[in-house]
Amino acid sequence: MSEWSERQDLVLVVDDAPDALSLINDTLEVAGLDVLVALEGRQALSIARRMRPDIILLDAMMPHMNGFETCEALKADPDLCAIPVIFMTGLTDTQDVVRGLDVGGVDYLTKPINPDELLARMRVHLSNARMTQNAYSALDTTGQHLITVTAEGRFGWATPQAHALLARADVDENRVRDKLEPQLAQWLQSTPGLNERLSLKGLPQPLAVRLVSRQENGDYLLKLVDESDGTGPTLLQARLDLTPRAAEVLYWVANGKTNKEIGEILGMSPRTVNKHLELVYPELGVENRTAAAGVALRILVSD
């Protein structure tokens, strides 16, 4: 109990059944947790926005706004999307379990709830949430323009620097939804490689994103890049004193493309691509493709 009490975790329990609500509330209070209660989805959203709980226990079947819809609304809110949601319901069909996970739930418990199992699972998900939050806090202090997006391109967390860059570029929530997210969704469907870059279209100021990593939860960590000073090939051309065509070839080498793929992108034969690389290597003071890519990546990543 002391473990829970010292951390002062705040739990929001959402259930329209008084008996279930009473049992869960008593279990959590005995464990030393602070408890908030909501009887339906809209009330839960209002409480979550005002109090920001550490974890949410959510009944799937409720009037007005069911648990699945409530979870979708929570995950669509950048300020609430990181809160772990555990579904509690009498629904046991596989399709209901899958639906709960699809809308963003981290776990699924069937009623009647076993108090010990509930507390054990909560400990796991609260610990994971803390680790994630600590990682985001650490990234916040790096001064980098980092964002997370889902596989569908939806924005999640972002560093303060990324928010500031979007504001300077006059990219508001509407532009994020209408312009950025569809482009990101299409790009991520093509399974880009690490450090691969996408120039975003239709924005007041030229921006790009670079893939940093894929997270364990399926989200992607991206670096937001201000392209006002030039695109990737332009940067390589200026900093390495290369010809425009050689800079383009090197850029795609750094993005992990083969000579054949680069030829298709730039409209040249693989042999011509190789000739450009043979001229680039001595310019960079390297002997092979891997070393050349490393030189280019250091410039692109630091951008």
N, C-alpha and C positions, 0 to 999 in steps of 0.2 A: 504493500500500500504506500509506503513512504516513497517508492520510486515514482509512482504516479503523482503523488502530492507535491513533490519537489519540482516536478516539471510543470505543474499547474495546467495540464492540457484541458482545453475547452472542447466539449463534444456537443454537437447539435444532433438531436434525435428527432426524426420526422416520421410520425405515424398517426393515423386517425383512429386507431383502436386503443381505447383507454387502458385495457388490461395489459396489452403488450407494452404500452408506453410506461406504465407504472413499474412493471418488472424490470425493464431495461434501465429506467431511471434509478431505481433502488440499487441495482447491480453496479452501476457506474459511480454512484455516490459512495457506496461502501468501499469501492476501490480508490476513493480519494479524488475522483475526477469532477470538474465543474461541468454542469449539464445545462444546456438550453433545450427547450422543447418547442416544436411546431406541429400543428395538426394537419397541415396541407402544404403543397408545393410553393404557392405564391408567398405564403407566410414564411416559409423556410428561406426563400431567396432574400426577402426583406431582412430577416434576422442575420443571415450570413453576410450581407453587405455591410451591416452596422457593426457586427461583433467579430467577424472573421474567425470562425472556429478552426481548431486544428484538425478535426476529422468530423465527418458527417455520416450518421447511420440513417439510412433512407428506406422507407417502405415503398415497395414498387407500386402497389395498387391503392390509390387514394382518389377521392372525388376532385373535380375541377381541374387539377393538374397532377397527373400521375408521377411516380418516381422517375420513370425514364425521361419524361419531358423536363422534370426538375433538374435531373443530372445534366442533360444537354444544355440547359440554360446556365448552370454553374460552370460547365466547361467552356462555354462561349464567353464568359466574363474573364478578362485578363487578370483581374484582382482575386478571383476565386478559383481559377482553373487548376491550381496546384493542390487544392485541398483534397485528400483522399476520401472517396465515397464508398461505403460498404452498403450493399443492398441487403434488405431483410424482407423476406416475403414467403408466402405459402405456395407461390408458383414454383413448380419443380421441373417443368418441361425444359429440355435442353435449349430450345429456341429462346425461352425467357432468360435463361442464364447467359446465353450468348448476347442477347440484346442488352442486358445490363452491362456487360463488359464492353460492348461496342460503343455505348454512349458515354463511356468514361469511368465506369465503376472499377474499383481495384479488387473487389471481392464480393461474394454472394453467399449469404446465410439463409437457410430455410427455417421457417417457423415450425414448431416452437423453438425459440432461441435457447441454446445452451449457454449459460452465463460464462462458464470457464472458457469455452471455445471462443466466445465473442471477445473476451478480454485478451486472450492469446493472439487472436488475429489483429486486434487493434494495436497491440504492442508492435507487431511486425510492421504494419503499415505506417504507424506514427514514426517508427525508427527510420523507415525508408524515406518518408517525407522530410524528416529532419536532415538526412544526408543530402537529399536533393536541394533543399533550401540552403544548406551550408555551402554546397557547390556553387549555387547561383550567387550567393552573397560574396563568395570569393571572386567570382567572375566580375561582379559589379565593381570590385576595387581595382580591376586590371586596366580600366579606362578604354576597353575595346568595345566596338560596336557589334554586340552579339545578340542574336534572337533565337528562339526555338519555334519551330513550326511542326504541325502534325503532318502525317503522310499525305493528307488531303490539302496541305498548304495553309491551314489555318494558323494564325499567329497565336503564340502563347506568351511566354515570358520574354522580356528584353532588358538589357542593361540600360541604365539612365543615359549612357552615351548614345545608344541606338535610338532611344526615344527622341533625344535632342537632334540627331541627324535627320530623322524623319520629319521633325517639326521644321527644321531649316529648309528641307526640300519641299515643304508645303504638302506633305503626304499625311492626310488626316484619316480617320477611321473609314470613311467612305472609299477613299482611294485604296486603302489597304484591302478592303473587302472586294472592291470591284476591279482593281487593276493588279495588285500584287498577288493576292491569294490564288487566283486562277492560273497565273504564270508559274507560281511555285509548285502548284499541284501537278501541272503538266510536266514540269522539269523533273520533279522527284519521281514521277512514274517511269521516267527513262533510266532510273538508277544511276545517277551521276556518281563519279568517283570522288574520293577525298580530295579537297582543294580545287575541285572543278568549280568553274565560275559561270554565273548567269547574269547577263546584262538585262536589266528590267526595262520594259518599254512603257510608253504612255504616261510618263511622270514629268512634272515640271522641271525637275533636276535629275541628271543622269545618275542612277544608282545601280549597283550590282550586288549579288550575294555570292559568297563562297562557302562551299560545304566544309565544315570543320569536323563533324563527327555525327554518327547515328547513335542516339541514346538507347538505353536498355528498354525503355517504355515505348520505343518505336518512333519517338519524336526525333527531329533533326536539329542539330546546333549549327547555325549559319552565322557567318560574319557579314555584316552590311558594309558595303564599300562605296565611298563617294567617288564617282567617275568623272567629276568635274575637271580633274587634272589629266584625264585620259583613260582609255580602256586598257586592258591587260597588255595586248600587243604594243600599244603606244608607249606604255611605261617601259617595256622591255627594250623597245627601239631607242628611247631617249637615254635610258640608264646604261645600256650596254653598247650603244653606238652601232646598232645593226641596221640593215636595210629593212624597209617595211615588210617585205615578204619573208625574210629570214626571221624577223620578230614574230610574225604570225605562226610560222612553223614551230618555233621554239615554244610559243605560248601553248600550242596544242600538245606538244611533247610533254610539257609540264602538267597537262591535264590528263596524261596517261593514254593518249591516242596512238595507235599504230600508224606507220607510214601510209598504209592503205586508207585508213580512216581520215588522216590529215589530207591526203590527196583528194578524197571525196568532198571534204569540207571546203577546201581552197581551190578546187578545180584544177588540179595538176596531177601528174603521174607519181606513183610511189618513188620512182627513180629520181624524179626532180626533187621530191621532198628530201631524199637522202643526200643529194648534191648540196642542198642548202645546209643540211646539218654538217656535212664535211667542211663547209666554210665557217660554220658557227663555232665548232669545237676549238680551233686555234684562237679565234677571237676571244673566247671565254677562258682560254688556258686549261681546257679539260680534254679528256681523251675519249669519252664515251657518252652515250645518250643519258645514262643515269646521272652522271655528274652534271651535265648540261641542264637537265631538269631540276637538279638541286639548286643550281645558281638562279634559275628563273623563279623557282618557288620562293626562295628567300626574298626576292624583290616583290613578288605578288602577295605573299603572306604578310609582309610588313606594311603593305599598302593600307 
